[in-house]
């Protein structure tokens, strides 16, 4: 089933209800590109402070290309999926070194950049360069599935391609960027996920098959995700002489190149954890706290047993970081709870005198 003629009512709604966002209000190809990469798997509200901080530190593609790795990771810290930041810099260097700083202005050219896929290429080409190509993200798939009543699995490449074709057929060539952003906003503000769309506020209500047939809760269809693999870890927050121990992860794989607290597989009790420290050449002095934490990645869940303690000794391949080092080095949010405990120990709250004013 083709999409109905949605462009006129959708754009009229967008002109009245569009979200004010910095990459829209002061548009540039670089800003649009950075925002779209940040928005992958991340909500707009979470991205806003990161985007503003990023653009203040790295306002141009040349600045991004020249940035050192630690600065890059620190600016990205908390957004997750750190390979996105690395690919941003790889692409920036391609633009600077191979294209003389000129940003690619077509869908096809954008696709050749590291980390740029179909959706990002469509978004940047249409929004920054007014190219008539669709940008099909999760919001667009949800809106299209409900409008057409199509009940096929939207996670299948074949079905995604089908929806991309349907959206391209109704895309207005005079305002492609506005249309794509209107679909994004409609999905984010009105055609909500989880079977709870605000149909009474939708400019396309009269054109929507899901609304007519009462299928909002069952569309779009997604295949069930495979369960995450669970990994148990014992993590050590080691304190010594006003510093805590970190180590750098390998250059490849999960959280590549970032800094972490040393850990071993398994959920160890204190006695077994002490044995690990002895093997590392460290002597426990004061076991201060046991910390339970977990973190969800796309395919794996970390369940962490953390130990906060003071030690003597050097330890194998450990970097002892003070408070300033922790501000400079990038510790991923997976260790956020443990990092907070370390920071509290290294920079404890000041004790204020209490004055009796009665």
C-alpha positions as a LaTeX table, in Angstrom:
\begin{tabular}{lrrr}
\hline
Residue & $x$ (\AA) & $y$ (\AA) & $z$ (\AA) \\
\hline
Unk1 & 0.00 & 0.00 & 0.00 \\
Unk2 & 1.45 & 3.42 & $-0.94$ \\
Unk3 & 1.62 & 6.29 & 1.49 \\
Unk4 & $-1.23$ & 8.79 & 1.24 \\
Unk5 & $-0.48$ & 12.43 & 0.25 \\
Unk6 & 0.92 & 13.43 & 3.61 \\
Unk7 & 3.28 & 16.24 & 2.64 \\
Unk8 & 0.93 & 19.30 & 2.74 \\
Unk9 & $-0.67$ & 18.64 & 6.17 \\
Unk10 & 2.61 & 17.38 & 7.64 \\
Unk11 & 4.62 & 20.43 & 6.58 \\
Unk12 & 1.88 & 22.79 & 7.76 \\
Unk13 & 1.98 & 21.09 & 11.16 \\
Unk14 & 5.78 & 21.20 & 11.22 \\
Unk15 & 5.88 & 24.92 & 10.49 \\
Unk16 & 3.75 & 25.51 & 13.58 \\
Unk17 & 5.18 & 22.86 & 15.92 \\
Unk18 & 8.81 & 22.24 & 14.96 \\
Unk19 & 11.25 & 21.74 & 17.80 \\
Unk20 & 13.84 & 24.48 & 18.27 \\
Unk21 & 17.20 & 22.71 & 18.13 \\
Unk22 & 20.65 & 24.30 & 17.79 \\
Unk23 & 21.57 & 22.36 & 14.65 \\
Unk24 & 18.32 & 23.58 & 13.10 \\
Unk25 & 18.35 & 27.14 & 14.38 \\
Unk26 & 21.91 & 27.77 & 13.15 \\
Unk27 & 22.24 & 25.12 & 10.44 \\
Unk28 & 25.53 & 24.05 & 8.84 \\
Unk29 & 26.55 & 20.81 & 7.12 \\
Unk30 & 29.07 & 20.12 & 9.89 \\
Unk31 & 26.56 & 20.79 & 12.68 \\
Unk32 & 23.85 & 18.69 & 11.06 \\
Unk33 & 26.28 & 15.81 & 10.57 \\
Unk34 & 27.57 & 15.90 & 14.15 \\
Unk35 & 24.04 & 16.07 & 15.55 \\
Unk36 & 22.84 & 13.13 & 13.47 \\
Unk37 & 25.75 & 10.95 & 14.57 \\
Unk38 & 25.14 & 11.89 & 18.20 \\
Unk39 & 21.43 & 11.17 & 17.88 \\
Unk40 & 21.98 & 7.58 & 16.81 \\
Unk41 & 20.64 & 5.46 & 19.69 \\
Unk42 & 20.38 & 8.57 & 21.90 \\
Unk43 & 17.46 & 10.88 & 22.71 \\
Unk44 & 17.44 & 14.56 & 21.73 \\
Unk45 & 17.24 & 15.77 & 25.34 \\
Unk46 & 20.37 & 13.79 & 26.22 \\
Unk47 & 22.28 & 14.98 & 23.16 \\
Unk48 & 21.73 & 18.74 & 23.58 \\
Unk49 & 24.41 & 19.48 & 26.22 \\
Unk50 & 26.91 & 17.20 & 24.47 \\
Unk51 & 26.30 & 18.91 & 21.13 \\
Unk52 & 26.76 & 22.40 & 22.57 \\
Unk53 & 29.94 & 21.40 & 24.38 \\
Unk54 & 31.28 & 19.66 & 21.27 \\
Unk55 & 30.63 & 22.64 & 19.00 \\
Unk56 & 32.29 & 25.02 & 21.45 \\
Unk57 & 35.41 & 22.84 & 21.60 \\
Unk58 & 35.44 & 21.64 & 17.95 \\
Unk59 & 33.48 & 24.23 & 15.92 \\
Unk60 & 34.73 & 23.14 & 12.47 \\
Unk61 & 35.55 & 19.99 & 10.59 \\
Unk62 & 39.21 & 21.08 & 10.61 \\
Unk63 & 39.17 & 21.34 & 14.41 \\
Unk64 & 37.71 & 17.85 & 14.66 \\
Unk65 & 40.31 & 16.45 & 12.28 \\
Unk66 & 43.11 & 17.94 & 14.41 \\
Unk67 & 41.74 & 16.99 & 17.85 \\
Unk68 & 43.79 & 14.63 & 19.99 \\
Unk69 & 42.25 & 11.30 & 20.90 \\
Unk70 & 41.83 & 11.99 & 24.61 \\
Unk71 & 39.99 & 15.26 & 23.96 \\
Unk72 & 37.74 & 13.49 & 21.48 \\
Unk73 & 36.83 & 10.73 & 23.92 \\
Unk74 & 36.31 & 13.15 & 26.80 \\
Unk75 & 33.86 & 15.21 & 24.75 \\
Unk76 & 31.98 & 12.03 & 23.87 \\
Unk77 & 32.08 & 10.55 & 27.37 \\
Unk78 & 28.58 & 9.50 & 28.43 \\
Unk79 & 27.08 & 9.17 & 24.94 \\
Unk80 & 28.23 & 5.55 & 24.54 \\
Unk81 & 29.05 & 3.72 & 21.30 \\
Unk82 & 32.48 & 5.39 & 21.23 \\
Unk83 & 33.22 & 4.10 & 17.73 \\
Unk84 & 30.83 & 6.83 & 16.53 \\
Unk85 & 33.23 & 9.51 & 17.77 \\
Unk86 & 36.21 & 7.77 & 16.20 \\
Unk87 & 34.40 & 7.51 & 12.88 \\
Unk88 & 33.50 & 11.20 & 13.08 \\
Unk89 & 37.18 & 12.05 & 13.28 \\
Unk90 & 38.12 & 9.58 & 10.54 \\
Unk91 & 35.52 & 11.16 & 8.28 \\
Unk92 & 36.67 & 14.68 & 9.21 \\
Unk93 & 40.21 & 13.78 & 8.19 \\
Unk94 & 38.94 & 12.43 & 4.86 \\
Unk95 & 37.08 & 15.70 & 4.27 \\
Unk96 & 40.10 & 17.83 & 5.18 \\
Unk97 & 42.86 & 15.77 & 3.59 \\
Unk98 & 41.11 & 14.44 & 0.48 \\
Unk99 & 38.45 & 17.07 & $-0.20$ \\
Unk100 & 40.23 & 20.23 & 0.87 \\
Unk101 & 37.75 & 20.79 & 3.69 \\
Unk102 & 34.75 & 20.80 & 1.34 \\
Unk103 & 31.87 & 18.85 & 2.82 \\
Unk104 & 30.28 & 16.18 & 0.56 \\
Unk105 & 26.94 & 17.54 & $-0.66$ \\
Unk106 & 25.25 & 14.49 & $-2.19$ \\
Unk107 & 23.76 & 11.34 & $-0.70$ \\
Unk108 & 26.16 & 9.13 & $-2.65$ \\
Unk109 & 29.27 & 11.08 & $-1.62$ \\
Unk110 & 28.21 & 11.18 & 2.02 \\
Unk111 & 27.85 & 7.39 & 2.04 \\
Unk112 & 31.58 & 7.06 & 1.34 \\
Unk113 & 32.50 & 8.65 & 4.68 \\
Unk114 & 33.41 & 6.39 & 7.63 \\
Unk115 & 30.47 & 5.85 & 9.96 \\
Unk116 & 27.86 & 7.29 & 7.57 \\
Unk117 & 25.02 & 4.97 & 6.63 \\
Unk118 & 21.80 & 5.30 & 4.68 \\
Unk119 & 19.88 & 7.32 & 7.27 \\
Unk120 & 22.68 & 9.77 & 8.11 \\
Unk121 & 23.51 & 10.35 & 4.46 \\
Unk122 & 19.85 & 11.04 & 3.72 \\
Unk123 & 19.47 & 13.37 & 6.69 \\
Unk124 & 22.58 & 15.45 & 5.96 \\
Unk125 & 21.96 & 15.57 & 2.20 \\
Unk126 & 18.35 & 16.70 & 2.60 \\
Unk127 & 18.71 & 19.03 & 5.59 \\
Unk128 & 22.05 & 20.65 & 4.79 \\
Unk129 & 21.95 & 20.57 & 0.99 \\
Unk130 & 18.25 & 20.32 & 0.10 \\
Unk131 & 18.75 & 17.05 & $-1.79$ \\
Unk132 & 15.46 & 15.16 & $-2.36$ \\
Unk133 & 16.35 & 11.94 & $-0.53$ \\
Unk134 & 14.52 & 10.36 & 2.42 \\
Unk135 & 16.01 & 9.92 & 5.89 \\
Unk136 & 14.51 & 6.75 & 7.29 \\
Unk137 & 15.09 & 6.25 & 11.01 \\
Unk138 & 13.01 & 4.51 & 13.66 \\
Unk139 & 10.57 & 7.42 & 13.83 \\
Unk140 & 10.04 & 7.37 & 10.07 \\
Unk141 & 9.52 & 3.60 & 10.04 \\
Unk142 & 6.96 & 3.83 & 12.85 \\
Unk143 & 5.04 & 6.64 & 11.15 \\
Unk144 & 5.08 & 4.90 & 7.77 \\
Unk145 & 4.04 & 1.52 & 9.19 \\
Unk146 & 1.05 & 3.05 & 10.96 \\
Unk147 & 0.02 & 5.22 & 8.03 \\
Unk148 & 0.02 & 2.27 & 5.62 \\
Unk149 & $-1.04$ & $-0.45$ & 8.06 \\
Unk150 & 1.82 & $-2.64$ & 6.83 \\
Unk151 & 2.50 & $-5.35$ & 9.41 \\
Unk152 & 5.85 & $-6.68$ & 8.22 \\
Unk153 & 8.94 & $-6.71$ & 10.43 \\
Unk154 & 10.55 & $-3.27$ & 10.11 \\
Unk155 & 13.92 & $-4.61$ & 11.26 \\
Unk156 & 14.30 & $-6.68$ & 8.09 \\
Unk157 & 16.42 & $-4.88$ & 5.46 \\
Unk158 & 13.90 & $-5.76$ & 2.75 \\
Unk159 & 11.07 & $-4.09$ & 4.65 \\
Unk160 & 13.16 & $-1.03$ & 5.52 \\
Unk161 & 13.99 & $-0.67$ & 1.82 \\
Unk162 & 10.29 & $-0.94$ & 0.97 \\
Unk163 & 9.43 & 1.87 & 3.37 \\
Unk164 & 12.29 & 3.99 & 2.06 \\
Unk165 & 10.81 & 3.69 & $-1.43$ \\
Unk166 & 7.33 & 4.61 & $-0.18$ \\
Unk167 & 8.63 & 7.68 & 1.65 \\
Unk168 & 10.69 & 8.77 & $-1.38$ \\
Unk169 & 7.51 & 8.72 & $-3.48$ \\
Unk170 & 5.81 & 11.37 & $-1.30$ \\
Unk171 & 8.93 & 13.42 & $-0.49$ \\
Unk172 & 8.49 & 17.04 & $-1.72$ \\
Unk173 & 11.45 & 18.13 & $-3.84$ \\
Unk174 & 11.14 & 21.76 & $-2.78$ \\
Unk175 & 11.42 & 21.07 & 0.99 \\
Unk176 & 13.00 & 17.63 & 1.47 \\
Unk177 & 14.90 & 18.57 & 4.63 \\
Unk178 & 11.85 & 20.07 & 6.28 \\
Unk179 & 9.80 & 16.99 & 5.34 \\
Unk180 & 12.35 & 14.58 & 6.83 \\
Unk181 & 12.57 & 16.63 & 10.02 \\
Unk182 & 8.78 & 16.85 & 10.17 \\
Unk183 & 8.57 & 13.04 & 10.10 \\
Unk184 & 11.21 & 12.89 & 12.86 \\
Unk185 & 9.29 & 15.38 & 15.00 \\
Unk186 & 5.96 & 13.69 & 14.40 \\
Unk187 & 7.42 & 10.38 & 15.54 \\
Unk188 & 9.09 & 11.95 & 18.57 \\
Unk189 & 6.19 & 14.17 & 19.67 \\
Unk190 & 2.93 & 12.59 & 18.46 \\
Unk191 & 3.24 & 9.17 & 16.81 \\
Unk192 & 4.89 & 7.78 & 19.92 \\
Unk193 & 6.27 & 4.25 & 20.35 \\
Unk194 & 4.86 & 1.65 & 22.66 \\
Unk195 & 1.30 & 1.75 & 21.40 \\
Unk196 & 0.55 & 5.17 & 22.88 \\
Unk197 & 0.37 & 7.68 & 20.01 \\
Unk198 & $-1.43$ & 10.98 & 20.49 \\
Unk199 & $-3.72$ & 10.47 & 17.52 \\
Unk200 & $-5.98$ & 13.39 & 18.42 \\
Unk201 & $-3.01$ & 15.75 & 17.94 \\
Unk202 & $-1.81$ & 14.20 & 14.68 \\
Unk203 & $-2.19$ & 16.16 & 11.42 \\
Unk204 & $-2.35$ & 12.83 & 9.56 \\
Unk205 & $-5.04$ & 11.18 & 11.68 \\
Unk206 & $-7.57$ & 11.07 & 8.84 \\
Unk207 & $-5.01$ & 9.46 & 6.52 \\
Unk208 & $-3.78$ & 6.78 & 8.95 \\
Unk209 & $-4.71$ & 3.12 & 8.48 \\
Unk210 & $-3.58$ & 2.13 & 11.98 \\
Unk211 & $-5.82$ & 4.79 & 13.51 \\
Unk212 & $-8.77$ & 3.77 & 11.34 \\
Unk213 & $-8.38$ & 0.08 & 12.18 \\
Unk214 & $-7.27$ & 0.46 & 15.80 \\
Unk215 & $-3.83$ & $-1.05$ & 15.13 \\
Unk216 & $-1.69$ & 1.59 & 16.83 \\
Unk217 & $-0.56$ & $-0.78$ & 19.58 \\
Unk218 & 0.48 & $-3.55$ & 17.18 \\
Unk219 & 2.35 & $-1.43$ & 14.63 \\
Unk220 & 5.13 & $-1.29$ & 13.75 \\
Unk221 & 6.07 & $-4.95$ & 13.96 \\
Unk222 & 9.54 & $-5.69$ & 15.34 \\
Unk223 & 11.06 & $-9.12$ & 15.79 \\
Unk224 & 12.02 & $-9.90$ & 19.34 \\
Unk225 & 15.60 & $-9.14$ & 20.22 \\
Unk226 & 17.82 & $-11.97$ & 21.31 \\
Unk227 & 18.52 & $-11.93$ & 25.02 \\
Unk228 & 21.67 & $-10.20$ & 26.17 \\
Unk229 & 24.60 & $-12.30$ & 27.28 \\
Unk230 & 25.30 & $-11.74$ & 30.99 \\
Unk231 & 28.88 & $-11.30$ & 32.18 \\
Unk232 & 29.80 & $-11.22$ & 35.87 \\
Unk233 & 32.78 & $-9.01$ & 36.74 \\
Unk234 & 34.64 & $-8.15$ & 39.91 \\
Unk235 & 35.89 & $-4.57$ & 39.67 \\
Unk236 & 38.53 & $-2.99$ & 41.91 \\
Unk237 & 38.48 & 0.68 & 42.88 \\
Unk238 & 41.98 & 0.79 & 44.34 \\
Unk239 & 43.14 & 3.83 & 46.34 \\
Unk240 & 46.72 & 4.75 & 47.11 \\
Unk241 & 48.32 & 8.08 & 48.06 \\
Unk242 & 45.40 & 10.17 & 46.81 \\
Unk243 & 45.15 & 8.29 & 43.52 \\
Unk244 & 43.09 & 5.46 & 42.04 \\
Unk245 & 44.21 & 2.70 & 39.67 \\
Unk246 & 43.10 & 2.64 & 36.04 \\
Unk247 & 44.13 & 0.68 & 33.00 \\
Unk248 & 43.57 & 1.33 & 29.31 \\
Unk249 & 41.46 & $-1.04$ & 27.25 \\
Unk250 & 42.72 & $-2.56$ & 24.02 \\
Unk251 & 42.54 & $-0.56$ & 20.79 \\
Unk252 & 39.94 & $-2.94$ & 19.35 \\
Unk253 & 36.59 & $-4.22$ & 20.58 \\
Unk254 & 34.15 & $-3.00$ & 23.19 \\
Unk255 & 35.04 & 0.44 & 24.67 \\
Unk256 & 38.27 & 0.39 & 22.68 \\
Unk257 & 41.04 & 2.63 & 23.98 \\
Unk258 & 39.09 & 3.95 & 26.97 \\
Unk259 & 40.13 & 3.84 & 30.62 \\
Unk260 & 38.64 & 1.41 & 33.11 \\
Unk261 & 38.99 & 0.20 & 36.66 \\
Unk262 & 40.90 & $-3.11$ & 36.77 \\
Unk263 & 38.62 & $-6.12$ & 36.90 \\
Unk264 & 38.50 & $-9.89$ & 36.52 \\
Unk265 & 35.73 & $-12.27$ & 35.41 \\
Unk266 & 33.33 & $-13.65$ & 38.00 \\
Unk267 & 31.57 & $-12.40$ & 41.13 \\
Unk268 & 34.25 & $-12.91$ & 43.77 \\
Unk269 & 33.82 & $-12.71$ & 47.52 \\
Unk270 & 36.28 & $-10.64$ & 49.55 \\
Unk271 & 38.63 & $-13.54$ & 50.20 \\
Unk272 & 38.87 & $-14.46$ & 46.50 \\
Unk273 & 39.21 & $-10.80$ & 45.53 \\
Unk274 & 42.08 & $-10.50$ & 48.01 \\
Unk275 & 43.77 & $-13.43$ & 46.31 \\
Unk276 & 43.60 & $-11.63$ & 42.95 \\
Unk277 & 45.21 & $-8.54$ & 44.49 \\
Unk278 & 47.97 & $-10.69$ & 45.99 \\
Unk279 & 48.63 & $-12.17$ & 42.54 \\
Unk280 & 48.93 & $-8.61$ & 41.24 \\
Unk281 & 51.50 & $-7.73$ & 43.91 \\
Unk282 & 49.13 & $-5.50$ & 45.88 \\
Unk283 & 48.48 & $-5.61$ & 49.59 \\
Unk284 & 44.96 & $-4.69$ & 50.79 \\
Unk285 & 44.96 & $-2.23$ & 53.69 \\
Unk286 & 41.36 & $-1.14$ & 54.28 \\
Unk287 & 38.33 & $-2.69$ & 52.58 \\
Unk288 & 36.05 & 0.35 & 52.59 \\
Unk289 & 32.99 & $-0.63$ & 50.61 \\
Unk290 & 31.37 & $-3.29$ & 48.45 \\
Unk291 & 29.49 & $-1.87$ & 45.44 \\
Unk292 & 26.93 & $-3.54$ & 43.19 \\
Unk293 & 26.54 & $-2.10$ & 39.69 \\
Unk294 & 25.37 & $-3.15$ & 36.25 \\
Unk295 & 25.47 & $-1.79$ & 32.72 \\
Unk296 & 23.57 & $-2.77$ & 29.58 \\
Unk297 & 25.25 & $-2.84$ & 26.20 \\
Unk298 & 23.46 & $-3.86$ & 23.01 \\
Unk299 & 24.38 & $-7.54$ & 23.25 \\
Unk300 & 25.81 & $-7.97$ & 26.73 \\
Unk301 & 24.95 & $-7.05$ & 30.30 \\
Unk302 & 27.70 & $-6.45$ & 32.83 \\
Unk303 & 26.84 & $-7.33$ & 36.43 \\
Unk304 & 29.61 & $-5.91$ & 38.55 \\
Unk305 & 30.74 & $-6.62$ & 42.10 \\
Unk306 & 32.95 & $-3.69$ & 43.05 \\
Unk307 & 35.41 & $-3.36$ & 45.92 \\
Unk308 & 36.61 & 0.05 & 47.12 \\
Unk309 & 39.78 & $-0.30$ & 49.17 \\
Unk310 & 43.18 & 1.15 & 49.94 \\
Unk311 & 46.26 & $-0.81$ & 48.95 \\
Unk312 & 50.04 & $-0.82$ & 48.93 \\
Unk313 & 52.14 & $-1.75$ & 45.92 \\
Unk314 & 52.23 & $-0.93$ & 42.20 \\
Unk315 & 50.17 & $-3.59$ & 40.46 \\
Unk316 & 50.58 & $-4.88$ & 36.88 \\
Unk317 & 50.26 & $-2.28$ & 34.11 \\
Unk318 & 48.20 & 0.10 & 36.23 \\
Unk319 & 48.08 & 3.87 & 35.88 \\
Unk320 & 47.57 & 5.70 & 39.16 \\
Unk321 & 45.31 & 8.67 & 38.46 \\
Unk322 & 44.64 & 11.64 & 40.69 \\
Unk323 & 41.57 & 13.88 & 40.59 \\
Unk324 & 42.95 & 15.95 & 37.72 \\
Unk325 & 43.76 & 12.85 & 35.68 \\
Unk326 & 40.18 & 11.62 & 36.08 \\
Unk327 & 38.94 & 14.91 & 34.65 \\
Unk328 & 41.20 & 14.41 & 31.63 \\
Unk329 & 40.90 & 10.67 & 30.97 \\
Unk330 & 37.78 & 9.06 & 29.56 \\
Unk331 & 36.18 & 6.48 & 31.84 \\
Unk332 & 33.02 & 5.12 & 30.12 \\
Unk333 & 29.63 & 5.36 & 31.77 \\
Unk334 & 29.65 & 1.58 & 32.28 \\
Unk335 & 31.86 & 2.33 & 35.29 \\
Unk336 & 29.92 & 5.45 & 36.29 \\
Unk337 & 28.83 & 4.26 & 39.73 \\
Unk338 & 32.35 & 3.11 & 40.57 \\
Unk339 & 33.86 & 6.34 & 39.26 \\
Unk340 & 31.53 & 8.35 & 41.48 \\
Unk341 & 32.74 & 6.39 & 44.51 \\
Unk342 & 36.37 & 6.98 & 43.55 \\
Unk343 & 35.81 & 10.71 & 43.05 \\
Unk344 & 34.15 & 10.97 & 46.43 \\
Unk345 & 37.19 & 9.39 & 48.07 \\
Unk346 & 39.69 & 11.54 & 46.14 \\
Unk347 & 37.75 & 14.78 & 46.50 \\
Unk348 & 35.49 & 14.38 & 49.56 \\
Unk349 & 32.81 & 16.99 & 50.34 \\
Unk350 & 34.14 & 19.82 & 52.46 \\
Unk351 & 33.00 & 19.91 & 56.05 \\
Unk352 & 31.37 & 23.23 & 56.90 \\
Unk353 & 31.26 & 24.68 & 60.39 \\
Unk354 & 27.77 & 24.80 & 61.83 \\
Unk355 & 27.05 & 28.09 & 63.54 \\
Unk356 & 24.27 & 28.42 & 66.11 \\
Unk357 & 22.36 & 31.49 & 65.01 \\
Unk358 & 19.54 & 31.25 & 67.51 \\
\hline
\end{tabular}
